[in-house]
Amino acid sequence: MESKIEVLSTVKIQNSPDLYKVVDALNRTLKDKDLMFGLALDQEDKNKAIFTIYRT
């Protein structure tokens, strides 16, 4: 059985110390809707974060 992850949206936003809490809450709340949320630090600008929404 193959698992396919589809990127629905990606946005670059201002980084915040508590941003991971929002992503964690979204993942916990919406996992049963086959949605997954990711957060990564932008390698070019450490003041920005990349927020991605996936369908699993």
PDB file of N, CA, C, O and CB in Angstrom:
ATOM      1  N   MET A   1       0.846  -1.173   0.000  1.00  0.00           N
ATOM      2  CA  MET A   1       0.000   0.000   0.000  1.00  0.00           C
ATOM      3  C   MET A   1       0.891   1.235   0.000  1.00  0.00           C
ATOM      4  O   MET A   1       1.724   1.400   0.891  1.00  0.00           O
ATOM      5  CB  MET A   1      -0.962  -0.002   1.217  1.00  0.00           C
ATOM      6  N   GLU A   2       0.723   2.091  -0.979  1.00  0.00           N
ATOM      7  CA  GLU A   2       1.570   3.261  -1.137  1.00  0.00           C
ATOM      8  C   GLU A   2       0.905   4.482  -0.493  1.00  0.00           C
ATOM      9  O   GLU A   2      -0.277   4.747  -0.713  1.00  0.00           O
ATOM     10  CB  GLU A   2       1.860   3.522  -2.630  1.00  0.00           C
ATOM     11  N   SER A   3       1.683   5.217   0.303  1.00  0.00           N
ATOM     12  CA  SER A   3       1.182   6.431   0.936  1.00  0.00           C
ATOM     13  C   SER A   3       1.636   7.635   0.120  1.00  0.00           C
ATOM     14  O   SER A   3       2.831   7.829  -0.104  1.00  0.00           O
ATOM     15  CB  SER A   3       1.674   6.541   2.411  1.00  0.00           C
ATOM     16  N   LYS A   4       0.680   8.436  -0.320  1.00  0.00           N
ATOM     17  CA  LYS A   4       1.002   9.602  -1.113  1.00  0.00           C
ATOM     18  C   LYS A   4       0.682  10.852  -0.302  1.00  0.00           C
ATOM     19  O   LYS A   4      -0.417  10.997   0.233  1.00  0.00           O
ATOM     20  CB  LYS A   4       0.230   9.593  -2.454  1.00  0.00           C
ATOM     21  N   ILE A   5       1.659  11.750  -0.220  1.00  0.00           N
ATOM     22  CA  ILE A   5       1.466  13.015   0.473  1.00  0.00           C
ATOM     23  C   ILE A   5       1.450  14.117  -0.573  1.00  0.00           C
ATOM     24  O   ILE A   5       2.383  14.253  -1.366  1.00  0.00           O
ATOM     25  CB  ILE A   5       2.580  13.262   1.544  1.00  0.00           C
ATOM     26  N   GLU A   6       0.378  14.903  -0.565  1.00  0.00           N
ATOM     27  CA  GLU A   6       0.189  15.975  -1.538  1.00  0.00           C
ATOM     28  C   GLU A   6       0.320  17.322  -0.839  1.00  0.00           C
ATOM     29  O   GLU A   6      -0.314  17.554   0.190  1.00  0.00           O
ATOM     30  CB  GLU A   6      -1.189  15.853  -2.238  1.00  0.00           C
ATOM     31  N   VAL A   7       1.140  18.211  -1.393  1.00  0.00           N
ATOM     32  CA  VAL A   7       1.271  19.566  -0.856  1.00  0.00           C
ATOM     33  C   VAL A   7       0.081  20.391  -1.349  1.00  0.00           C
ATOM     34  O   VAL A   7      -0.139  20.525  -2.553  1.00  0.00           O
ATOM     35  CB  VAL A   7       2.636  20.225  -1.287  1.00  0.00           C
ATOM     36  N   LEU A   8      -0.677  20.937  -0.408  1.00  0.00           N
ATOM     37  CA  LEU A   8      -1.834  21.754  -0.753  1.00  0.00           C
ATOM     38  C   LEU A   8      -1.478  23.237  -0.798  1.00  0.00           C
ATOM     39  O   LEU A   8      -1.976  23.974  -1.649  1.00  0.00           O
ATOM     40  CB  LEU A   8      -2.962  21.518   0.246  1.00  0.00           C
ATOM     41  N   SER A   9      -0.623  23.668   0.110  1.00  0.00           N
ATOM     42  CA  SER A   9      -0.272  25.079   0.181  1.00  0.00           C
ATOM     43  C   SER A   9       1.023  25.261   0.957  1.00  0.00           C
ATOM     44  O   SER A   9       1.303  24.528   1.905  1.00  0.00           O
ATOM     45  CB  SER A   9      -1.405  25.888   0.830  1.00  0.00           C
ATOM     46  N   THR A  10       1.804  26.244   0.541  1.00  0.00           N
ATOM     47  CA  THR A  10       3.023  26.616   1.253  1.00  0.00           C
ATOM     48  C   THR A  10       3.085  28.132   1.311  1.00  0.00           C
ATOM     49  O   THR A  10       2.843  28.818   0.317  1.00  0.00           O
ATOM     50  CB  THR A  10       4.298  26.023   0.563  1.00  0.00           C
ATOM     51  N   VAL A  11       3.414  28.647   2.495  1.00  0.00           N
ATOM     52  CA  VAL A  11       3.502  30.093   2.666  1.00  0.00           C
ATOM     53  C   VAL A  11       4.685  30.416   3.577  1.00  0.00           C
ATOM     54  O   VAL A  11       4.972  29.688   4.527  1.00  0.00           O
ATOM     55  CB  VAL A  11       2.176  30.668   3.251  1.00  0.00           C
ATOM     56  N   LYS A  12       5.362  31.515   3.272  1.00  0.00           N
ATOM     57  CA  LYS A  12       6.470  31.982   4.101  1.00  0.00           C
ATOM     58  C   LYS A  12       5.927  33.068   5.021  1.00  0.00           C
ATOM     59  O   LYS A  12       5.322  34.036   4.561  1.00  0.00           O
ATOM     60  CB  LYS A  12       7.667  32.516   3.227  1.00  0.00           C
ATOM     61  N   ILE A  13       6.149  32.902   6.334  1.00  0.00           N
ATOM     62  CA  ILE A  13       5.598  33.833   7.319  1.00  0.00           C
ATOM     63  C   ILE A  13       6.687  34.256   8.304  1.00  0.00           C
ATOM     64  O   ILE A  13       7.761  33.659   8.363  1.00  0.00           O
ATOM     65  CB  ILE A  13       4.405  33.192   8.073  1.00  0.00           C
ATOM     66  N   GLN A  14       6.383  35.293   9.069  1.00  0.00           N
ATOM     67  CA  GLN A  14       7.301  35.763  10.100  1.00  0.00           C
ATOM     68  C   GLN A  14       7.423  34.688  11.179  1.00  0.00           C
ATOM     69  O   GLN A  14       6.417  34.154  11.647  1.00  0.00           O
ATOM     70  CB  GLN A  14       6.814  37.116  10.711  1.00  0.00           C
ATOM     71  N   ASN A  15       8.642  34.377  11.565  1.00  0.00           N
ATOM     72  CA  ASN A  15       8.868  33.367  12.594  1.00  0.00           C
ATOM     73  C   ASN A  15       8.465  33.918  13.958  1.00  0.00           C
ATOM     74  O   ASN A  15       8.612  35.109  14.234  1.00  0.00           O
ATOM     75  CB  ASN A  15      10.348  32.916  12.605  1.00  0.00           C
ATOM     76  N   SER A  16       7.961  33.034  14.795  1.00  0.00           N
ATOM     77  CA  SER A  16       7.544  33.384  16.150  1.00  0.00           C
ATOM     78  C   SER A  16       7.879  32.213  17.071  1.00  0.00           C
ATOM     79  O   SER A  16       7.766  31.058  16.661  1.00  0.00           O
ATOM     80  CB  SER A  16       6.014  33.728  16.206  1.00  0.00           C
ATOM     81  N   PRO A  17       8.281  32.490  18.287  1.00  0.00           N
ATOM     82  CA  PRO A  17       8.651  31.398  19.202  1.00  0.00           C
ATOM     83  C   PRO A  17       7.523  30.397  19.464  1.00  0.00           C
ATOM     84  O   PRO A  17       7.800  29.225  19.718  1.00  0.00           O
ATOM     85  CB  PRO A  17       9.105  31.977  20.514  1.00  0.00           C
ATOM     86  N   ASP A  18       6.267  30.825  19.409  1.00  0.00           N
ATOM     87  CA  ASP A  18       5.138  29.940  19.713  1.00  0.00           C
ATOM     88  C   ASP A  18       4.449  29.386  18.477  1.00  0.00           C
ATOM     89  O   ASP A  18       3.411  28.736  18.593  1.00  0.00           O
ATOM     90  CB  ASP A  18       4.133  30.672  20.544  1.00  0.00           C
ATOM     91  N   LEU A  19       4.996  29.626  17.316  1.00  0.00           N
ATOM     92  CA  LEU A  19       4.368  29.176  16.076  1.00  0.00           C
ATOM     93  C   LEU A  19       4.204  27.655  16.032  1.00  0.00           C
ATOM     94  O   LEU A  19       3.218  27.151  15.495  1.00  0.00           O
ATOM     95  CB  LEU A  19       5.186  29.640  14.884  1.00  0.00           C
ATOM     96  N   TYR A  20       5.161  26.934  16.590  1.00  0.00           N
ATOM     97  CA  TYR A  20       5.076  25.468  16.583  1.00  0.00           C
ATOM     98  C   TYR A  20       3.845  24.971  17.348  1.00  0.00           C
ATOM     99  O   TYR A  20       3.330  23.893  17.053  1.00  0.00           O
ATOM    100  CB  TYR A  20       6.349  24.861  17.193  1.00  0.00           C
ATOM    101  N   LYS A  21       3.372  25.749  18.324  1.00  0.00           N
ATOM    102  CA  LYS A  21       2.194  25.346  19.097  1.00  0.00           C
ATOM    103  C   LYS A  21       0.939  25.344  18.223  1.00  0.00           C
ATOM    104  O   LYS A  21       0.072  24.482  18.365  1.00  0.00           O
ATOM    105  CB  LYS A  21       1.996  26.284  20.302  1.00  0.00           C
ATOM    106  N   VAL A  22       0.856  26.311  17.325  1.00  0.00           N
ATOM    107  CA  VAL A  22      -0.278  26.370  16.397  1.00  0.00           C
ATOM    108  C   VAL A  22      -0.246  25.159  15.463  1.00  0.00           C
ATOM    109  O   VAL A  22      -1.268  24.513  15.235  1.00  0.00           O
ATOM    110  CB  VAL A  22      -0.253  27.694  15.575  1.00  0.00           C
ATOM    111  N   VAL A  23       0.944  24.859  14.924  1.00  0.00           N
ATOM    112  CA  VAL A  23       1.094  23.716  14.018  1.00  0.00           C
ATOM    113  C   VAL A  23       0.765  22.415  14.746  1.00  0.00           C
ATOM    114  O   VAL A  23       0.104  21.542  14.183  1.00  0.00           O
ATOM    115  CB  VAL A  23       2.529  23.661  13.443  1.00  0.00           C
ATOM    116  N   ASP A  24       1.213  22.279  15.973  1.00  0.00           N
ATOM    117  CA  ASP A  24       0.922  21.081  16.757  1.00  0.00           C
ATOM    118  C   ASP A  24      -0.585  20.933  16.990  1.00  0.00           C
ATOM    119  O   ASP A  24      -1.132  19.839  16.856  1.00  0.00           O
ATOM    120  CB  ASP A  24       1.667  21.129  18.104  1.00  0.00           C
ATOM    121  N   ALA A  25      -1.254  22.040  17.340  1.00  0.00           N
ATOM    122  CA  ALA A  25      -2.703  21.993  17.570  1.00  0.00           C
ATOM    123  C   ALA A  25      -3.449  21.627  16.288  1.00  0.00           C
ATOM    124  O   ALA A  25      -4.400  20.846  16.328  1.00  0.00           O
ATOM    125  CB  ALA A  25      -3.207  23.346  18.106  1.00  0.00           C
ATOM    126  N   LEU A  26      -3.031  22.180  15.160  1.00  0.00           N
ATOM    127  CA  LEU A  26      -3.661  21.836  13.882  1.00  0.00           C
ATOM    128  C   LEU A  26      -3.469  20.353  13.564  1.00  0.00           C
ATOM    129  O   LEU A  26      -4.415  19.683  13.152  1.00  0.00           O
ATOM    130  CB  LEU A  26      -3.081  22.702  12.744  1.00  0.00           C
ATOM    131  N   ASN A  27      -2.264  19.841  13.751  1.00  0.00           N
ATOM    132  CA  ASN A  27      -2.006  18.427  13.473  1.00  0.00           C
ATOM    133  C   ASN A  27      -2.838  17.515  14.363  1.00  0.00           C
ATOM    134  O   ASN A  27      -3.388  16.522  13.888  1.00  0.00           O
ATOM    135  CB  ASN A  27      -0.529  18.116  13.657  1.00  0.00           C
ATOM    136  N   ARG A  28      -2.935  17.836  15.624  1.00  0.00           N
ATOM    137  CA  ARG A  28      -3.720  17.005  16.552  1.00  0.00           C
ATOM    138  C   ARG A  28      -5.213  17.061  16.240  1.00  0.00           C
ATOM    139  O   ARG A  28      -5.912  16.054  16.348  1.00  0.00           O
ATOM    140  CB  ARG A  28      -3.481  17.452  17.998  1.00  0.00           C
ATOM    141  N   THR A  29      -5.692  18.226  15.857  1.00  0.00           N
ATOM    142  CA  THR A  29      -7.126  18.425  15.631  1.00  0.00           C
ATOM    143  C   THR A  29      -7.599  17.893  14.281  1.00  0.00           C
ATOM    144  O   THR A  29      -8.707  17.365  14.180  1.00  0.00           O
ATOM    145  CB  THR A  29      -7.457  19.891  15.733  1.00  0.00           C
ATOM    146  N   LEU A  30      -6.776  18.025  13.247  1.00  0.00           N
ATOM    147  CA  LEU A  30      -7.244  17.735  11.889  1.00  0.00           C
ATOM    148  C   LEU A  30      -6.642  16.485  11.257  1.00  0.00           C
ATOM    149  O   LEU A  30      -6.813  16.263  10.058  1.00  0.00           O
ATOM    150  CB  LEU A  30      -6.954  18.895  11.018  1.00  0.00           C
ATOM    151  N   LYS A  31      -5.942  15.663  12.037  1.00  0.00           N
ATOM    152  CA  LYS A  31      -5.345  14.455  11.451  1.00  0.00           C
ATOM    153  C   LYS A  31      -6.409  13.488  10.927  1.00  0.00           C
ATOM    154  O   LYS A  31      -6.161  12.759   9.966  1.00  0.00           O
ATOM    155  CB  LYS A  31      -4.470  13.747  12.486  1.00  0.00           C
ATOM    156  N   ASP A  32      -7.588  13.477  11.549  1.00  0.00           N
ATOM    157  CA  ASP A  32      -8.649  12.584  11.078  1.00  0.00           C
ATOM    158  C   ASP A  32      -9.278  13.069   9.771  1.00  0.00           C
ATOM    159  O   ASP A  32     -10.057  12.345   9.152  1.00  0.00           O
ATOM    160  CB  ASP A  32      -9.726  12.449  12.144  1.00  0.00           C
ATOM    161  N   LYS A  33      -8.944  14.286   9.353  1.00  0.00           N
ATOM    162  CA  LYS A  33      -9.396  14.834   8.063  1.00  0.00           C
ATOM    163  C   LYS A  33      -8.337  14.646   6.984  1.00  0.00           C
ATOM    164  O   LYS A  33      -8.433  15.228   5.903  1.00  0.00           O
ATOM    165  CB  LYS A  33      -9.738  16.327   8.201  1.00  0.00           C
ATOM    166  N   ASP A  34      -7.323  13.826   7.281  1.00  0.00           N
ATOM    167  CA  ASP A  34      -6.217  13.536   6.365  1.00  0.00           C
ATOM    168  C   ASP A  34      -5.405  14.781   6.011  1.00  0.00           C
ATOM    169  O   ASP A  34      -4.914  14.918   4.890  1.00  0.00           O
ATOM    170  CB  ASP A  34      -6.753  12.903   5.096  1.00  0.00           C
ATOM    171  N   LEU A  35      -5.271  15.688   6.983  1.00  0.00           N
ATOM    172  CA  LEU A  35      -4.444  16.874   6.797  1.00  0.00           C
ATOM    173  C   LEU A  35      -3.254  16.820   7.745  1.00  0.00           C
ATOM    174  O   LEU A  35      -3.351  16.303   8.858  1.00  0.00           O
ATOM    175  CB  LEU A  35      -5.266  18.163   7.027  1.00  0.00           C
ATOM    176  N   MET A  36      -2.136  17.358   7.287  1.00  0.00           N
ATOM    177  CA  MET A  36      -0.920  17.403   8.077  1.00  0.00           C
ATOM    178  C   MET A  36      -0.277  18.770   7.840  1.00  0.00           C
ATOM    179  O   MET A  36      -0.321  19.300   6.730  1.00  0.00           O
ATOM    180  CB  MET A  36       0.059  16.224   7.703  1.00  0.00           C
ATOM    181  N   PHE A  37       0.311  19.327   8.876  1.00  0.00           N
ATOM    182  CA  PHE A  37       0.886  20.663   8.797  1.00  0.00           C
ATOM    183  C   PHE A  37       2.358  20.604   9.158  1.00  0.00           C
ATOM    184  O   PHE A  37       2.759  19.900  10.085  1.00  0.00           O
ATOM    185  CB  PHE A  37       0.138  21.643   9.723  1.00  0.00           C
ATOM    186  N   GLY A  38       3.156  21.354   8.412  1.00  0.00           N
ATOM    187  CA  GLY A  38       4.591  21.359   8.655  1.00  0.00           C
ATOM    188  C   GLY A  38       5.102  22.771   8.846  1.00  0.00           C
ATOM    189  O   GLY A  38       4.517  23.737   8.355  1.00  0.00           O
ATOM    190  N   LEU A  39       6.213  22.871   9.575  1.00  0.00           N
ATOM    191  CA  LEU A  39       6.836  24.158   9.840  1.00  0.00           C
ATOM    192  C   LEU A  39       8.344  23.972   9.761  1.00  0.00           C
ATOM    193  O   LEU A  39       8.901  23.072  10.390  1.00  0.00           O
ATOM    194  CB  LEU A  39       6.404  24.730  11.232  1.00  0.00           C
ATOM    195  N   ALA A  40       8.994  24.822   8.991  1.00  0.00           N
ATOM    196  CA  ALA A  40      10.449  24.748   8.850  1.00  0.00           C
ATOM    197  C   ALA A  40      11.020  26.159   8.856  1.00  0.00           C
ATOM    198  O   ALA A  40      10.382  27.104   8.393  1.00  0.00           O
ATOM    199  CB  ALA A  40      10.850  23.995   7.546  1.00  0.00           C
ATOM    200  N   LEU A  41      12.209  26.284   9.378  1.00  0.00           N
ATOM    201  CA  LEU A  41      12.906  27.561   9.358  1.00  0.00           C
ATOM    202  C   LEU A  41      13.444  27.811   7.962  1.00  0.00           C
ATOM    203  O   LEU A  41      14.054  26.927   7.361  1.00  0.00           O
ATOM    204  CB  LEU A  41      14.048  27.590  10.401  1.00  0.00           C
ATOM    205  N   ASP A  42      13.222  29.004   7.445  1.00  0.00           N
ATOM    206  CA  ASP A  42      13.726  29.373   6.118  1.00  0.00           C
ATOM    207  C   ASP A  42      15.252  29.444   6.180  1.00  0.00           C
ATOM    208  O   ASP A  42      15.806  30.154   7.019  1.00  0.00           O
ATOM    209  CB  ASP A  42      13.119  30.743   5.637  1.00  0.00           C
ATOM    210  N   GLN A  43      15.920  28.724   5.312  1.00  0.00           N
ATOM    211  CA  GLN A  43      17.385  28.678   5.309  1.00  0.00           C
ATOM    212  C   GLN A  43      18.013  29.995   4.871  1.00  0.00           C
ATOM    213  O   GLN A  43      19.147  30.294   5.244  1.00  0.00           O
ATOM    214  CB  GLN A  43      17.863  27.566   4.404  1.00  0.00           C
ATOM    215  N   GLU A  44      17.289  30.782   4.083  1.00  0.00           N
ATOM    216  CA  GLU A  44      17.823  32.049   3.582  1.00  0.00           C
ATOM    217  C   GLU A  44      17.578  33.205   4.539  1.00  0.00           C
ATOM    218  O   GLU A  44      18.370  34.147   4.582  1.00  0.00           O
ATOM    219  CB  GLU A  44      17.214  32.370   2.240  1.00  0.00           C
ATOM    220  N   ASP A  45      16.496  33.149   5.305  1.00  0.00           N
ATOM    221  CA  ASP A  45      16.139  34.228   6.230  1.00  0.00           C
ATOM    222  C   ASP A  45      15.655  33.592   7.532  1.00  0.00           C
ATOM    223  O   ASP A  45      14.537  33.081   7.600  1.00  0.00           O
ATOM    224  CB  ASP A  45      15.037  35.173   5.614  1.00  0.00           C
ATOM    225  N   LYS A  46      16.491  33.625   8.553  1.00  0.00           N
ATOM    226  CA  LYS A  46      16.175  32.960   9.824  1.00  0.00           C
ATOM    227  C   LYS A  46      15.015  33.619  10.573  1.00  0.00           C
ATOM    228  O   LYS A  46      14.535  33.072  11.566  1.00  0.00           O
ATOM    229  CB  LYS A  46      17.401  32.947  10.711  1.00  0.00           C
ATOM    230  N   ASN A  47      14.562  34.783  10.110  1.00  0.00           N
ATOM    231  CA  ASN A  47      13.405  35.443  10.722  1.00  0.00           C
ATOM    232  C   ASN A  47      12.099  34.993  10.094  1.00  0.00           C
ATOM    233  O   ASN A  47      11.027  35.430  10.513  1.00  0.00           O
ATOM    234  CB  ASN A  47      13.535  36.949  10.604  1.00  0.00           C
ATOM    235  N   LYS A  48      12.175  34.132   9.103  1.00  0.00           N
ATOM    236  CA  LYS A  48      10.988  33.627   8.407  1.00  0.00           C
ATOM    237  C   LYS A  48      10.860  32.121   8.636  1.00  0.00           C
ATOM    238  O   LYS A  48      11.847  31.416   8.845  1.00  0.00           O
ATOM    239  CB  LYS A  48      11.062  33.944   6.885  1.00  0.00           C
ATOM    240  N   ALA A  49       9.620  31.656   8.591  1.00  0.00           N
ATOM    241  CA  ALA A  49       9.324  30.231   8.678  1.00  0.00           C
ATOM    242  C   ALA A  49       8.485  29.843   7.478  1.00  0.00           C
ATOM    243  O   ALA A  49       7.757  30.668   6.926  1.00  0.00           O
ATOM    244  CB  ALA A  49       8.593  29.882  10.004  1.00  0.00           C
ATOM    245  N   ILE A  50       8.587  28.597   7.078  1.00  0.00           N
ATOM    246  CA  ILE A  50       7.809  28.082   5.954  1.00  0.00           C
ATOM    247  C   ILE A  50       6.750  27.140   6.518  1.00  0.00           C
ATOM    248  O   ILE A  50       7.062  26.115   7.125  1.00  0.00           O
ATOM    249  CB  ILE A  50       8.727  27.350   4.901  1.00  0.00           C
ATOM    250  N   PHE A  51       5.501  27.509   6.303  1.00  0.00           N
ATOM    251  CA  PHE A  51       4.362  26.741   6.789  1.00  0.00           C
ATOM    252  C   PHE A  51       3.744  26.006   5.603  1.00  0.00           C
ATOM    253  O   PHE A  51       3.410  26.618   4.588  1.00  0.00           O
ATOM    254  CB  PHE A  51       3.311  27.664   7.494  1.00  0.00           C
ATOM    255  N   THR A  52       3.595  24.691   5.739  1.00  0.00           N
ATOM    256  CA  THR A  52       3.086  23.878   4.630  1.00  0.00           C
ATOM    257  C   THR A  52       1.902  23.048   5.093  1.00  0.00           C
ATOM    258  O   THR A  52       1.899  22.503   6.197  1.00  0.00           O
ATOM    259  CB  THR A  52       4.194  22.961   4.064  1.00  0.00           C
ATOM    260  N   ILE A  53       0.892  22.959   4.228  1.00  0.00           N
ATOM    261  CA  ILE A  53      -0.277  22.120   4.481  1.00  0.00           C
ATOM    262  C   ILE A  53      -0.231  20.955   3.505  1.00  0.00           C
ATOM    263  O   ILE A  53      -0.056  21.152   2.302  1.00  0.00           O
ATOM    264  CB  ILE A  53      -1.614  22.930   4.336  1.00  0.00           C
ATOM    265  N   TYR A  54      -0.389  19.739   4.025  1.00  0.00           N
ATOM    266  CA  TYR A  54      -0.338  18.523   3.226  1.00  0.00           C
ATOM    267  C   TYR A  54      -1.654  17.758   3.353  1.00  0.00           C
ATOM    268  O   TYR A  54      -2.342  17.845   4.370  1.00  0.00           O
ATOM    269  CB  TYR A  54       0.848  17.635   3.659  1.00  0.00           C
ATOM    270  N   ARG A  55      -1.991  17.009   2.302  1.00  0.00           N
ATOM    271  CA  ARG A  55      -3.069  16.016   2.383  1.00  0.00           C
ATOM    272  C   ARG A  55      -2.385  14.656   2.371  1.00  0.00           C
ATOM    273  O   ARG A  55      -1.545  14.376   1.516  1.00  0.00           O
ATOM    274  CB  ARG A  55      -4.124  16.162   1.185  1.00  0.00           C
ATOM    275  N   THR A  56      -2.756  13.816   3.331  1.00  0.00           N
ATOM    276  CA  THR A  56      -2.108  12.495   3.453  1.00  0.00           C
ATOM    277  C   THR A  56      -3.022  11.401   2.958  1.00  0.00           C
ATOM    278  O   THR A  56      -2.650  10.227   2.983  1.00  0.00           O
ATOM    279  CB  THR A  56      -1.703  12.213   4.906  1.00  0.00           C
TER     280      THR A  56
END
